Amino acid sequence: MKVLFVPTYVKLDVLPSLKKVKINGRIGVITTAQFVNQLDLICKNLKNSVKGGQILGCNVESAKKIQNKVDAFLYIGLGMFHPWALIVLNKPVYVLNPLTQEIKKISEDEIKKYRKERKGKVLKFMHAKTVGLLVSTKPLQQNLNKALILKDSILGKKVYIFVSNNLNEQQLENFKGVDCWVNTACPRIEGEKMLNYSEIPQKYLSKKISYDYLEGS
């Protein structure tokens, strides 16, 4: 099936909201597809800014490219889904909402809580006897090969593969025998009993399997 991608931009002027930005040091500017057409203009009007680019929930490569050139990141967009992906870069993250013209910083307490929750999911995997590998059938998220490699590599646990178009954690409650779920689709799909495959401790794998190797499989 052929897929046609049509760029769609928000008809909202970002420049007025830039008056709220008071960040010390060099600022890496990141946004989503809806505002990326204004990125050059934003950087031209924002002092000490460095153009990053567009990010996805599961891909922050444009931010990584400027990571060593900036002191903080400024995400411009609506909602908090995308900026949370930036905290892995260990830089302060500010979020500017052009619609409300409000700016906030993701606090250290929020980050600590988030990381504590992720650590808890890893511990849940470590103690699990039965693991379910989740595979999405959505385009660009379908990683059956990845799941098959993991199934043959995870040590000391019963492992089953579950395939679905939509990954809904509430529906997973129907499978009471599964102690922990491992997501092989978008890494930003999260749940209380669900961790991303790249977070599996290496000692629970029969061979050294890197994140990049699985991505390319």
Steps between C-alpha positions, in 0.01 A plus 500: 500500500637840402491769768490873426629731774365855482675763719251689714596807700324680783377845401630654818766769526765386748690831519278674763556216746880533473478803732442253785832322442755589770764227483869549578763365263470348155153370418439202273165552328298187429147461366259268320382478140217745567740788577818400317423744216549788748826372647734725299295806590489397866878463523549832324290673765619307806831611648769234558297236321633200309276337241432137579212378291202271513469216750265207526390327817750224428773693317699792639793486256461867406549590867797263541681673213512829693522351850860612557433849365223600739435545872126426486225393262189698415216291362237697311169323458177381658494236772771318696539174308795612286707706747518207743708320238769768542583430864727210399746762373560625856440867425234732649182480290262793465159473334341796322133472401435752219124467546489600868835687485604318817848367569604242759809305590485126558608495864762278662229347719296405191808347338592306814146362525503401133835322531392326820194364321714371214738336744202331664398353165846352453478341846161357407658341193785358706257324735257391229460131418294559185560781251280619217667666199271756340508542122305771320376454144501876434725623215849603618435340841475135401807323638420129489861410419609691807253306716615165357865582580407597855283192550797277426737709712321569830632271772313323778148607406207373298459740208197544274439737209177699478410680176245781482427816305439708812696446822253560781628418848146451634451215254819339625332440835312214330823299500547440871787257451733765358708674767665762282452646153780607267419752230672467160305778328534875568713532817272776627210256539517446873299338776528394862610145410660580164861584421681568177709213362820707511469518881538125550819445706767334287552222755152367418594448135682192373717711271601861476230669297536871445213743448632586154517135399137448587398817322663375185355152515 
